[in-house]
Amino acid sequence: MIKRVFWLAAGAAIGVVTVRKVSAMKSAVGPEGLNRAVAQLADSVADFADAFRQGMQERETDLRTALGIDAEPRP
């Protein structure tokens, strides 16, 4: 019972601190800055995903070559 109360209080405290930090950041940055930050984050995620896909494709090609499998499956 005491563990549950402790973890409930810890979760509430973390939530309050997080909301305060986000609110402070939002008011300091302003709406335009927040939009720009979100757009930059989205671009970074998209760039990472593209690089990851390219790496996967290169690795698959290497594996197919090493195993002697054709790049195109035969019907």
Long-range contacts (C-beta under 8 A, 24 or more apart in sequence): none
